[in-house]
Amino acid sequence: MSDSLYSRQSHVPLAAHRRERKYPSLAVQLAATEASGADMVTVALRRVDRRRRRADVLHHLPEGVTILPNTAGCYRVEDAVTTAQLGRELFGHALVKLEVIGDERTLFPDVPATLEAARILIRDGFTVLPYVSDDPVACQRLARWAAPR
Amino acid sequence: MAALLRELGLGGRRVAVAVNREVVPRSGYESRTIAPDDRIEILEAVGGG
């Protein structure tokens, strides 16, 4: 048992911040999202930072897009599962981009942990969009669980 | 829980809360009591996919 839920999150803000800085401003981000015609936009779930009055990214998304919460920053099955469940509470649907990170530097997925988390979430009624490497056996297993015959 | 969120200045903010890994639905904030050793996680959505 680790000492803290999401204990690694505080050590990996880099990727998230890098991604946040893709756009010079939220207005540009909104315009780019609209221009792309995307039906779905991924957001990350993070611990609230009370000191930072962050502009709410959700106010800067086009009308009608489906918001897809991810579990970025999670290194453990339990953290990813809880984060997914919090996303379901936040957005009212059971769609999740599942990420269980296995390597802090490359952000490559921990595939066995991703499979385990996916199985738990599928049983809990989620539609799981998993972040995995191109391992055909792992992917076949995920496909079988997601769409049992 | 509702009082805690207000005290933290998060009353109006769109957040999701778990106590000891169990999600507390928004509708349950008023009735949910918290104990000294509870582990409370408060998450919100940020940009970045």
Backbone of each chain as ProteinMPNN parsed JSONL, in Angstrom:
{"seq_chain_A": "MSDSLYSRQSHVPLAAHRRERKYPSLAVQLAATEASGADMVTVALRRVDRRRRRADVLHHLPEGVTILPNTAGCYRVEDAVTTAQLGRELFGHALVKLEVIGDERTLFPDVPATLEAARILIRDGFTVLPYVSDDPVACQRLARWAAPR", "coords_chain_A": {"N_chain_A": [[0.868, -1.201, 0.0], [0.726, 2.058, -0.966], [1.889, 5.194, 0.378], [0.259, 7.199, -0.234], [-2.628, 8.151, -2.02], [-2.552, 8.611, -5.491], [0.135, 9.191, -5.314], [2.296, 9.633, -6.946], [1.629, 11.593, -8.623], [2.332, 14.257, -8.12], [4.892, 14.305, -8.907], [4.969, 14.235, -11.618], [4.144, 16.499, -13.153], [5.076, 17.561, -15.429], [4.506, 16.546, -18.09], [1.783, 17.109, -18.294], [1.762, 19.881, -18.029], [3.261, 20.618, -20.194], [1.578, 19.849, -22.199], [-0.551, 21.52, -21.696], [0.488, 23.897, -22.484], [0.439, 23.896, -25.185], [-1.135, 25.612, -26.596], [-1.289, 29.116, -27.165], [-3.223, 30.581, -25.848], [-6.386, 30.264, -24.132], [-8.428, 31.073, -25.755], [-7.42, 30.716, -28.325], [-7.138, 27.992, -28.209], [-9.811, 27.187, -28.055], [-10.745, 28.092, -30.557], [-9.172, 26.509, -32.239], [-10.035, 23.972, -31.545], [-12.684, 24.086, -32.35], [-12.312, 24.471, -35.097], [-11.19, 22.055, -35.788], [-13.239, 20.269, -35.81], [-13.639, 18.256, -34.026], [-15.351, 15.712, -32.201], [-14.956, 14.93, -29.695], [-13.224, 15.728, -26.725], [-10.332, 15.426, -24.839], [-9.756, 15.63, -21.371], [-7.678, 16.141, -18.501], [-7.68, 14.832, -15.162], [-7.028, 16.345, -12.183], [-5.622, 16.935, -8.912], [-7.213, 19.535, -7.108], [-5.949, 22.81, -7.155], [-5.798, 25.124, -4.885], [-4.559, 27.546, -4.692], [-4.067, 28.476, -7.171], [-5.928, 30.257, -9.366], [-7.318, 28.88, -11.663], [-8.205, 29.228, -15.05], [-11.245, 27.916, -16.074], [-11.106, 25.13, -17.961], [-13.199, 23.872, -19.094], [-15.015, 25.757, -19.76], [-14.078, 26.667, -22.059], [-14.511, 25.113, -24.238], [-15.947, 23.925, -27.275], [-19.529, 24.042, -27.822], [-21.411, 21.117, -27.258], [-19.439, 19.154, -27.611], [-18.174, 15.953, -26.61], [-16.839, 15.36, -23.495], [-13.934, 13.791, -22.607], [-12.659, 12.277, -19.945], [-9.354, 11.593, -18.72], [-6.975, 9.326, -17.186], [-4.478, 10.255, -16.701], [-1.255, 10.456, -15.245], [-1.623, 8.604, -13.323], [-0.182, 5.873, -11.691], [-0.841, 3.559, -10.6], [-3.101, 0.799, -10.369], [-5.35, 1.08, -8.65], [-5.462, 3.844, -8.292], [-5.996, 4.726, -10.885], [-8.497, 3.578, -11.293], [-10.091, 4.808, -9.307], [-9.815, 7.465, -10.162], [-11.045, 7.337, -12.675], [-13.636, 6.77, -11.854], [-14.225, 9.108, -10.51], [-14.212, 10.846, -12.642], [-16.454, 9.953, -13.994], [-18.407, 10.735, -12.2], [-18.076, 13.479, -12.392], [-18.67, 14.138, -15.071], [-20.867, 12.689, -15.788], [-21.036, 10.535, -17.506], [-19.899, 7.261, -18.573], [-17.445, 7.065, -19.868], [-14.048, 6.646, -20.453], [-10.654, 7.607, -20.879], [-8.253, 5.476, -20.433], [-5.303, 5.507, -18.668], [-2.508, 3.997, -17.394], [0.407, 4.699, -16.147], [3.704, 3.568, -16.789], [6.321, 4.296, -16.882], [8.135, 6.976, -15.832], [9.709, 8.783, -17.268], [9.428, 8.339, -20.051], [6.737, 8.094, -20.188], [5.505, 5.763, -20.964], [3.015, 3.166, -21.128], [2.01, 1.047, -18.364], [1.392, -1.974, -19.161], [0.323, -4.515, -18.128], [-0.867, -3.519, -15.743], [-2.646, -1.728, -16.845], [-4.374, -3.464, -18.181], [-5.496, -4.784, -15.984], [-6.793, -2.667, -14.647], [-8.563, -1.941, -16.651], [-10.193, -4.172, -16.815], [-11.508, -4.1, -14.331], [-12.877, -1.67, -14.572], [-14.492, -2.074, -16.838], [-16.183, -4.051, -15.898], [-17.472, -2.495, -14.091], [-19.1, -1.062, -15.642], [-18.022, 0.781, -17.395], [-17.06, 2.339, -20.501], [-14.126, 1.779, -21.959], [-11.345, 3.493, -23.135], [-8.377, 2.551, -23.862], [-4.949, 3.389, -23.178], [-2.386, 1.928, -24.613], [0.588, 0.045, -25.469], [1.719, -1.256, -28.69], [0.965, -4.052, -28.444], [-0.188, -6.938, -29.637], [-1.421, -9.111, -28.353], [-2.206, -8.19, -25.828], [-3.949, -6.218, -26.697], [-5.893, -7.684, -28.082], [-6.988, -9.034, -25.952], [-8.076, -6.924, -24.468], [-9.996, -6.084, -26.322], [-11.639, -8.305, -26.357], [-12.665, -8.324, -23.767], [-14.009, -5.931, -23.788], [-15.957, -6.255, -25.704], [-17.616, -8.756, -25.324], [-18.209, -11.991, -26.681]], "CA_chain_A": [[0.0, 0.0, 0.0], [1.545, 3.263, -1.022], [1.537, 6.115, 1.451], [-0.707, 8.21, -0.621], [-3.348, 8.01, -3.288], [-1.96, 9.474, -6.508], [1.348, 9.722, -4.7], [3.293, 10.006, -7.926], [1.148, 12.674, -9.483], [3.036, 15.513, -7.916], [6.206, 14.223, -9.523], [4.883, 14.193, -13.076], [3.322, 17.547, -13.756], [5.732, 18.016, -16.656], [3.776, 16.221, -19.303], [0.521, 17.829, -18.302], [1.999, 21.299, -18.268], [3.709, 20.759, -21.57], [0.398, 19.753, -23.047], [-1.363, 22.717, -21.497], [1.115, 25.034, -23.16], [0.369, 23.733, -26.627], [-1.847, 26.759, -27.164], [-0.886, 30.361, -26.498], [-4.284, 31.062, -24.967], [-7.589, 29.427, -24.171], [-9.226, 31.502, -26.912], [-6.846, 30.025, -29.489], [-7.468, 26.58, -28.044], [-11.224, 27.035, -28.425], [-10.853, 28.259, -32.009], [-8.555, 25.347, -32.873], [-10.908, 22.814, -31.314], [-13.845, 24.25, -33.239], [-11.879, 24.279, -36.486], [-10.857, 20.648, -36.01], [-14.459, 19.484, -35.953], [-13.596, 17.108, -33.106], [-16.561, 15.431, -31.426], [-14.564, 14.526, -28.348], [-12.019, 16.409, -26.244], [-9.827, 14.803, -23.614], [-9.259, 16.469, -20.281], [-7.037, 15.407, -17.412], [-8.212, 15.095, -13.826], [-5.918, 16.631, -11.259], [-6.011, 17.506, -7.626], [-7.441, 20.967, -7.195], [-4.926, 23.692, -6.616], [-6.593, 26.256, -4.395], [-3.819, 28.8, -4.812], [-4.125, 28.921, -8.55], [-7.283, 30.45, -9.899], [-7.165, 28.428, -13.026], [-9.357, 29.399, -15.93], [-11.887, 26.609, -16.23], [-10.938, 24.678, -19.339], [-14.492, 23.399, -19.596], [-15.726, 26.917, -20.324], [-13.413, 27.03, -23.306], [-14.701, 24.026, -25.195], [-17.125, 24.187, -28.102], [-20.788, 23.431, -27.412], [-21.782, 19.829, -27.837], [-18.396, 18.119, -27.655], [-18.135, 15.026, -25.491], [-15.601, 15.506, -22.732], [-13.389, 12.468, -22.271], [-11.644, 12.392, -18.897], [-8.338, 10.549, -18.715], [-6.391, 9.02, -15.872], [-3.059, 10.588, -16.821], [-0.6, 10.716, -13.966], [-1.828, 7.476, -12.423], [0.814, 4.81, -11.818], [-1.342, 2.368, -9.911], [-4.428, 0.367, -10.791], [-6.387, 1.656, -7.78], [-5.561, 5.28, -8.562], [-6.658, 4.905, -12.173], [-9.908, 3.214, -11.133], [-10.756, 5.885, -8.563], [-9.85, 8.66, -11.01], [-12.091, 7.107, -13.673], [-14.942, 6.881, -11.191], [-14.44, 10.538, -10.244], [-14.567, 11.437, -13.933], [-17.857, 9.605, -14.264], [-19.218, 11.607, -11.35], [-17.934, 14.857, -12.86], [-19.234, 14.375, -16.401], [-22.147, 12.014, -15.93], [-21.033, 9.398, -18.422], [-18.913, 6.262, -18.15], [-16.428, 6.961, -20.912], [-12.778, 7.074, -19.866], [-9.389, 7.27, -21.523], [-7.521, 4.841, -19.328], [-3.842, 5.52, -18.72], [-1.739, 3.643, -16.199], [1.752, 4.983, -16.623], [4.695, 2.633, -16.274], [7.655, 4.884, -16.862], [7.985, 8.409, -15.587], [10.423, 9.602, -18.243], [8.85, 8.183, -21.391], [5.28, 7.996, -20.025], [4.974, 4.54, -21.562], [2.021, 2.545, -20.239], [2.202, -0.224, -17.675], [0.334, -2.717, -19.851], [-0.429, -5.411, -17.219], [-1.709, -2.725, -14.835], [-3.723, -1.168, -17.66], [-5.339, -4.549, -18.379], [-6.202, -5.016, -14.72], [-7.707, -1.541, -14.413], [-9.613, -2.002, -17.677], [-11.141, -5.235, -16.444], [-12.324, -3.593, -13.211], [-13.753, -0.59, -15.032], [-15.503, -2.64, -17.744], [-17.168, -4.703, -15.016], [-18.196, -1.423, -13.399], [-19.988, -0.423, -16.608], [-17.332, 1.795, -18.181], [-16.509, 2.149, -21.832], [-12.726, 2.106, -21.71], [-10.452, 3.758, -24.261], [-7.111, 2.344, -23.174], [-3.642, 3.787, -23.703], [-1.515, 0.757, -24.542], [1.565, -0.095, -26.542], [1.157, -2.07, -29.774], [1.073, -5.466, -28.113], [-1.446, -7.482, -30.17], [-2.079, -10.018, -27.407], [-2.875, -7.339, -24.836], [-5.048, -5.507, -27.344], [-6.963, -8.658, -28.317], [-7.638, -9.296, -24.659], [-8.913, -5.757, -24.179], [-11.139, -6.098, -27.234], [-12.532, -9.391, -25.939], [-13.382, -7.903, -22.549], [-14.884, -4.789, -24.08], [-17.077, -6.705, -26.52], [-17.663, -10.213, -25.174], [-19.095, -12.671, -27.64]], "C_chain_A": [[0.893, 1.236, 0.0], [1.063, 4.253, 0.036], [0.435, 7.069, 1.036], [-1.355, 7.886, -1.962], [-2.756, 9.019, -4.261], [-0.603, 9.997, -6.065], [2.363, 10.185, -5.738], [2.88, 11.237, -8.726], [1.966, 13.942, -9.349], [4.411, 15.497, -8.576], [6.152, 14.279, -11.047], [4.01, 15.3, -13.669], [3.852, 17.977, -15.122], [4.906, 17.795, -17.909], [2.496, 17.027, -19.403], [0.748, 19.297, -18.641], [2.447, 21.545, -19.707], [2.501, 20.763, -22.489], [-0.468, 21.004, -22.909], [-0.808, 23.891, -22.287], [1.137, 24.889, -24.674], [-0.24, 24.957, -27.295], [-1.44, 28.021, -26.429], [-1.961, 30.913, -25.566], [-5.488, 30.137, -25.089], [-8.471, 29.797, -25.359], [-8.74, 30.799, -28.179], [-7.188, 28.535, -29.421], [-8.914, 26.308, -28.48], [-11.392, 27.108, -29.94], [-10.295, 27.03, -32.729], [-9.438, 24.114, -32.725], [-12.121, 22.877, -32.227], [-13.475, 23.947, -34.683], [-11.607, 22.809, -36.798], [-12.088, 19.795, -36.276], [-14.507, 18.276, -35.038], [-14.923, 16.957, -32.361], [-16.233, 15.205, -29.955], [-13.278, 15.247, -27.956], [-11.605, 15.774, -24.92], [-9.413, 15.866, -22.603], [-8.606, 15.566, -19.238], [-7.731, 15.747, -16.104], [-7.037, 15.249, -12.876], [-6.469, 17.075, -9.922], [-6.202, 19.006, -7.775], [-6.278, 21.718, -6.557], [-5.641, 24.971, -6.196], [-5.897, 27.595, -4.635], [-3.933, 29.379, -6.216], [-5.581, 29.08, -8.972], [-7.206, 30.148, -11.384], [-8.417, 28.762, -13.823], [-9.942, 28.024, -16.201], [-11.864, 26.193, -17.693], [-12.289, 24.284, -19.946], [-15.317, 24.536, -20.191], [-15.173, 27.293, -21.695], [-13.456, 25.878, -24.297], [-15.952, 24.324, -26.015], [-18.358, 23.486, -27.526], [-20.911, 22.04, -28.022], [-20.674, 18.795, -27.92], [-18.532, 17.213, -26.427], [-16.793, 15.187, -24.792], [-15.164, 14.132, -22.243], [-12.336, 12.628, -21.178], [-10.606, 11.275, -19.014], [-7.804, 10.327, -17.302], [-4.88, 9.284, -15.899], [-2.465, 10.886, -15.446], [-0.794, 9.592, -12.977], [-0.815, 6.374, -12.733], [0.315, 3.505, -11.213], [-2.763, 2.076, -10.359], [-5.511, 1.082, -9.978], [-6.573, 3.149, -8.049], [-6.308, 5.525, -9.862], [-8.154, 4.612, -12.049], [-10.662, 4.33, -10.405], [-10.881, 7.146, -9.417], [-10.934, 8.524, -12.076], [-13.475, 7.28, -13.056], [-15.266, 8.33, -10.846], [-14.809, 11.261, -11.534], [-16.007, 11.156, -14.304], [-18.795, 10.488, -13.446], [-19.231, 13.042, -11.899], [-18.699, 15.099, -14.155], [-20.5, 13.577, -16.674], [-22.2, 10.951, -17.006], [-19.837, 8.51, -18.087], [-17.886, 5.989, -19.235], [-15.112, 7.438, -20.302], [-11.612, 6.695, -20.772], [-8.471, 6.771, -20.41], [-6.018, 4.877, -19.583], [-3.319, 5.051, -17.373], [-0.282, 3.703, -16.642], [2.755, 4.031, -15.966], [6.094, 3.212, -16.17], [7.538, 6.403, -16.861], [8.6, 9.268, -16.693], [9.747, 9.542, -19.618], [7.326, 8.217, -21.377], [4.691, 6.804, -20.768], [4.004, 3.872, -20.581], [2.55, 1.298, -19.536], [1.082, -1.13, -18.187], [-0.402, -3.704, -18.924], [-1.348, -4.637, -16.269], [-2.888, -2.115, -15.587], [-4.81, -2.226, -17.901], [-6.169, -4.774, -17.112], [-7.228, -3.912, -14.448], [-8.865, -1.584, -15.4], [-10.66, -3.031, -17.287], [-12.074, -4.762, -15.325], [-13.341, -2.574, -13.72], [-14.842, -1.106, -15.97], [-16.597, -3.33, -16.923], [-18.037, -3.683, -14.302], [-19.057, -0.628, -14.384], [-19.334, 0.629, -17.48], [-17.122, 1.362, -19.625], [-15.087, 2.678, -21.767], [-11.983, 2.327, -23.024], [-9.034, 3.682, -23.71], [-5.898, 2.893, -23.934], [-2.713, 2.6, -23.515], [-0.473, 0.82, -25.643], [1.013, -1.096, -27.567], [1.44, -3.557, -29.568], [-0.233, -6.137, -28.551], [-2.174, -8.401, -29.192], [-2.85, -9.224, -26.359], [-4.102, -6.684, -25.46], [-6.218, -6.447, -27.663], [-7.728, -8.944, -27.032], [-8.568, -8.141, -24.289], [-10.167, -5.766, -25.041], [-12.151, -7.164, -26.805], [-13.333, -8.979, -24.7], [-14.404, -6.82, -22.867], [-16.118, -5.242, -24.846], [-17.166, -8.224, -26.452], [-18.638, -10.842, -26.156], [-19.849, -13.789, -26.957]], "O_chain_A": [[1.722, 1.411, 0.893], [-0.061, 4.142, 0.527], [-0.234, 7.67, 1.877], [-0.707, 7.415, -2.896], [-2.49, 10.161, -3.887], [-0.228, 11.12, -6.402], [3.202, 11.036, -5.446], [3.697, 11.841, -9.421], [2.258, 14.617, -10.336], [5.021, 16.546, -8.78], [7.194, 14.363, -11.697], [3.226, 15.053, -14.585], [3.167, 18.668, -15.876], [4.643, 18.718, -18.679], [2.164, 17.562, -20.461], [0.017, 19.881, -19.44], [2.07, 22.529, -20.341], [2.406, 21.56, -23.422], [-1.044, 21.484, -23.885], [-1.554, 24.775, -22.708], [1.784, 25.674, -25.367], [0.105, 25.292, -28.428], [-1.264, 28.006, -25.211], [-1.655, 31.626, -24.61], [-5.592, 29.339, -26.02], [-9.176, 28.949, -25.907], [-9.539, 30.345, -28.998], [-7.486, 27.904, -30.435], [-9.197, 25.333, -29.177], [-12.093, 26.289, -30.535], [-10.874, 26.565, -33.711], [-9.575, 23.316, -33.652], [-12.539, 21.872, -32.803], [-14.208, 23.265, -35.4], [-11.773, 22.37, -37.936], [-11.997, 18.732, -36.891], [-15.316, 17.372, -35.241], [-15.534, 17.942, -31.947], [-17.104, 15.276, -29.088], [-12.354, 15.362, -28.761], [-12.415, 15.608, -24.008], [-8.796, 16.872, -22.954], [-8.94, 14.388, -19.115], [-8.304, 16.827, -15.96], [-6.169, 14.381, -12.787], [-7.609, 17.526, -9.808], [-5.443, 19.669, -8.482], [-5.714, 21.294, -5.548], [-6.034, 25.788, -7.029], [-6.544, 28.634, -4.762], [-3.901, 30.593, -6.419], [-6.359, 28.126, -8.93], [-7.053, 31.034, -12.225], [-9.54, 28.602, -13.343], [-9.216, 27.081, -16.52], [-12.505, 26.807, -18.546], [-12.484, 24.358, -21.159], [-16.201, 24.311, -21.017], [-15.735, 28.134, -22.396], [-12.538, 25.7, -25.098], [-16.907, 24.91, -25.505], [-18.247, 22.473, -26.835], [-20.549, 21.829, -29.18], [-20.947, 17.647, -28.27], [-18.947, 17.652, -25.354], [-15.741, 15.153, -25.43], [-15.906, 13.417, -21.57], [-11.224, 13.075, -21.461], [-10.943, 10.145, -19.366], [-8.144, 11.049, -16.364], [-4.109, 8.618, -15.208], [-3.112, 11.498, -14.597], [-0.199, 9.608, -11.9], [-0.621, 5.996, -13.888], [0.978, 2.473, -11.307], [-3.528, 2.983, -10.685], [-6.467, 1.62, -10.538], [-7.694, 3.657, -8.035], [-7.151, 6.419, -9.942], [-8.978, 5.317, -12.632], [-11.738, 4.744, -10.835], [-11.915, 7.815, -9.404], [-11.66, 9.479, -12.352], [-14.37, 7.864, -13.666], [-16.426, 8.74, -10.881], [-15.626, 12.182, -11.522], [-16.698, 12.011, -14.858], [-19.836, 10.929, -13.931], [-20.257, 13.722, -11.874], [-19.312, 16.153, -14.321], [-21.141, 13.78, -17.705], [-23.283, 10.506, -17.386], [-18.895, 8.933, -17.417], [-17.508, 4.845, -19.488], [-15.059, 8.511, -19.701], [-11.584, 5.61, -21.354], [-7.99, 7.536, -19.575], [-5.528, 4.347, -20.58], [-3.643, 5.629, -16.336], [0.189, 2.864, -17.41], [2.674, 3.732, -14.775], [6.946, 2.683, -15.457], [6.939, 7.015, -17.746], [8.087, 10.338, -17.019], [9.526, 10.57, -20.259], [6.694, 8.352, -22.425], [3.524, 6.823, -21.158], [4.152, 3.995, -19.365], [3.419, 0.595, -20.05], [-0.047, -1.059, -17.701], [-1.633, -3.733, -18.93], [-2.48, -5.054, -16.022], [-3.987, -1.996, -15.046], [-6.003, -1.932, -17.835], [-7.388, -4.933, -17.173], [-8.37, -4.181, -14.073], [-10.008, -1.302, -15.041], [-11.861, -2.793, -17.413], [-13.281, -4.998, -15.372], [-14.514, -2.61, -13.347], [-15.98, -0.641, -15.917], [-17.785, -3.205, -17.222], [-19.184, -3.959, -13.951], [-19.675, 0.366, -14.004], [-20.024, 1.311, -18.237], [-17.02, 0.172, -19.926], [-14.863, 3.869, -21.55], [-11.987, 1.47, -23.907], [-8.542, 4.658, -23.145], [-5.843, 2.858, -25.163], [-2.299, 2.297, -22.396], [-0.625, 1.55, -26.622], [-0.032, -1.708, -27.342], [2.065, -4.217, -30.399], [-1.271, -5.939, -27.92], [-3.404, -8.466, -29.199], [-3.997, -9.541, -26.042], [-5.16, -6.603, -24.837], [-7.381, -6.067, -27.536], [-8.951, -9.078, -27.032], [-9.699, -8.354, -23.853], [-11.265, -5.491, -24.558], [-13.361, -6.952, -26.881], [-14.529, -9.254, -24.603], [-15.5, -6.785, -22.307], [-17.201, -4.687, -24.666], [-16.828, -8.908, -27.418], [-19.719, -10.319, -26.425], [-20.643, -14.478, -27.596]]}, "seq_chain_B": "MAALLRELGLGGRRVAVAVNREVVPRSGYESRTIAPDDRIEILEAVGGG", "coords_chain_B": {"N_chain_B": [[-19.155, 17.378, 4.261], [-19.939, 19.246, 2.347], [-19.582, 21.572, 3.819], [-16.83, 21.52, 4.222], [-15.881, 21.833, 1.593], [-16.816, 24.385, 1.085], [-15.358, 25.812, 2.988], [-12.816, 25.466, 1.966], [-12.969, 27.076, -0.138], [-14.03, 26.087, -2.433], [-16.589, 25.89, -3.08], [-18.213, 26.725, -5.295], [-16.956, 25.511, -7.343], [-16.319, 23.233, -10.046], [-15.893, 20.191, -9.093], [-14.785, 16.846, -8.232], [-15.218, 14.396, -5.72], [-13.602, 12.069, -3.58], [-13.765, 9.918, -0.805], [-11.627, 8.083, 1.073], [-11.098, 6.545, -1.22], [-13.622, 6.153, -2.206], [-16.151, 7.293, -4.246], [-17.893, 10.289, -3.683], [-21.023, 11.27, -4.423], [-22.16, 14.346, -5.892], [-24.693, 15.033, -4.988], [-24.631, 14.026, -2.492], [-23.087, 15.561, -0.807], [-23.99, 17.272, 1.249], [-24.975, 15.551, 3.206], [-22.885, 13.851, 3.751], [-20.665, 12.904, 6.212], [-17.44, 13.591, 7.653], [-14.502, 12.006, 8.944], [-11.734, 12.125, 11.319], [-9.455, 10.592, 10.289], [-9.968, 10.226, 7.641], [-9.238, 9.956, 4.151], [-9.204, 12.333, 1.82], [-9.864, 13.09, -1.472], [-9.81, 15.596, -3.887], [-10.657, 16.346, -7.026], [-10.28, 18.027, -10.218], [-11.118, 18.975, -13.591], [-8.594, 19.538, -15.985], [-6.836, 21.127, -18.711], [-5.45, 19.137, -21.364], [-4.67, 16.193, -22.889]], "CA_chain_B": [[-18.377, 17.538, 3.035], [-20.298, 20.527, 1.735], [-18.96, 22.62, 4.633], [-15.391, 21.478, 3.944], [-15.65, 22.428, 0.27], [-17.013, 25.834, 1.219], [-14.228, 26.328, 3.751], [-11.655, 25.456, 1.073], [-13.22, 28.012, -1.234], [-14.319, 25.295, -3.634], [-18.049, 25.714, -3.102], [-18.811, 26.868, -6.608], [-16.078, 24.961, -8.37], [-16.737, 21.923, -10.537], [-14.918, 19.22, -8.611], [-15.305, 15.535, -7.846], [-14.645, 14.089, -4.413], [-13.599, 10.699, -3.078], [-13.316, 9.727, 0.57], [-11.068, 6.725, 1.181], [-11.248, 5.947, -2.556], [-15.024, 5.952, -2.577], [-16.671, 8.536, -4.805], [-19.055, 10.881, -3.028], [-21.764, 12.026, -5.444], [-22.446, 15.738, -5.553], [-25.954, 15.094, -4.242], [-24.414, 13.529, -1.135], [-22.142, 16.405, -0.062], [-24.585, 17.827, 2.475], [-25.203, 14.524, 4.229], [-21.67, 13.053, 4.012], [-19.82, 13.391, 7.309], [-16.056, 13.159, 7.513], [-13.867, 11.639, 10.208], [-10.344, 12.61, 11.375], [-8.45, 9.901, 9.482], [-10.422, 10.043, 6.254], [-8.4, 10.481, 3.076], [-10.128, 13.015, 0.91], [-9.28, 13.536, -2.741], [-10.679, 16.52, -4.619], [-10.091, 16.494, -8.367], [-11.01, 18.818, -11.204], [-10.637, 18.771, -14.955], [-7.67, 20.537, -16.524], [-6.527, 20.882, -20.116], [-4.368, 18.189, -21.609], [-5.192, 14.851, -23.088]], "C_chain_B": [[-18.67, 18.883, 2.371], [-19.616, 21.672, 2.487], [-17.454, 22.681, 4.365], [-15.094, 22.154, 2.601], [-15.831, 23.942, 0.317], [-15.811, 26.462, 1.913], [-12.97, 26.417, 2.891], [-11.824, 26.428, -0.096], [-13.552, 27.31, -2.531], [-15.821, 25.117, -3.836], [-18.635, 25.748, -4.501], [-18.035, 26.172, -7.718], [-16.521, 23.558, -8.777], [-15.653, 20.898, -10.182], [-15.6, 17.882, -8.397], [-14.524, 15.068, -6.627], [-14.707, 12.59, -4.119], [-13.127, 10.722, -1.633], [-12.885, 8.273, 0.696], [-11.36, 5.922, -0.086], [-12.684, 5.716, -2.991], [-15.603, 7.291, -3.031], [-17.884, 9.004, -4.01], [-19.81, 11.676, -4.092], [-22.097, 13.429, -4.944], [-23.693, 15.86, -4.679], [-25.773, 14.645, -2.788], [-23.521, 14.408, -0.277], [-22.714, 16.881, 1.272], [-24.661, 16.771, 3.578], [-23.925, 13.765, 4.603], [-20.855, 13.678, 5.132], [-18.395, 12.887, 7.077], [-15.42, 12.974, 8.898], [-12.387, 12.025, 10.153], [-9.359, 11.899, 10.444], [-8.882, 9.636, 8.039], [-9.413, 10.64, 5.287], [-9.297, 11.047, 1.996], [-9.37, 13.489, -0.318], [-10.274, 14.444, -3.433], [-10.014, 16.797, -5.964], [-10.939, 17.433, -9.218], [-10.391, 18.579, -12.573], [-9.695, 19.901, -15.339], [-7.363, 20.174, -17.984], [-5.418, 19.863, -20.261], [-4.911, 16.785, -21.737], [-4.064, 13.882, -23.3]], "O_chain_B": [[-17.763, 19.565, 1.896], [-19.132, 22.624, 1.874], [-16.875, 23.765, 4.291], [-14.162, 22.952, 2.495], [-15.093, 24.686, -0.328], [-15.308, 27.504, 1.491], [-12.157, 27.325, 3.06], [-10.932, 26.577, -0.931], [-13.376, 27.874, -3.611], [-16.264, 24.306, -4.65], [-19.456, 24.902, -4.858], [-18.413, 26.237, -8.888], [-17.033, 22.794, -7.959], [-14.645, 20.764, -10.875], [-16.827, 17.788, -8.381], [-13.322, 15.312, -6.514], [-15.716, 11.931, -4.371], [-12.203, 11.456, -1.282], [-13.668, 7.353, 0.459], [-11.808, 4.777, -0.028], [-12.924, 5.135, -4.05], [-15.555, 8.284, -2.306], [-18.783, 8.221, -3.705], [-19.283, 12.66, -4.61], [-22.286, 13.662, -3.75], [-23.748, 16.675, -3.758], [-26.653, 14.858, -1.954], [-23.22, 14.051, 0.862], [-22.022, 16.894, 2.29], [-24.435, 17.074, 4.75], [-23.876, 13.111, 5.644], [-20.409, 14.821, 5.032], [-18.179, 11.887, 6.392], [-15.744, 13.668, 9.861], [-11.841, 12.23, 9.069], [-8.5, 12.56, 9.859], [-8.217, 8.897, 7.312], [-8.811, 11.68, 5.554], [-10.051, 10.323, 1.346], [-8.368, 14.197, -0.216], [-11.451, 14.104, -3.555], [-8.945, 17.404, -6.03], [-12.134, 17.613, -8.983], [-9.285, 18.051, -12.691], [-9.96, 21.07, -15.058], [-7.608, 19.05, -18.42], [-4.553, 19.738, -19.393], [-5.531, 16.254, -20.815], [-4.303, 12.689, -23.487]]}, "name": "protein", "num_of_chains": 2, "seq": "MSDSLYSRQSHVPLAAHRRERKYPSLAVQLAATEASGADMVTVALRRVDRRRRRADVLHHLPEGVTILPNTAGCYRVEDAVTTAQLGRELFGHALVKLEVIGDERTLFPDVPATLEAARILIRDGFTVLPYVSDDPVACQRLARWAAPRMAALLRELGLGGRRVAVAVNREVVPRSGYESRTIAPDDRIEILEAVGGG"}
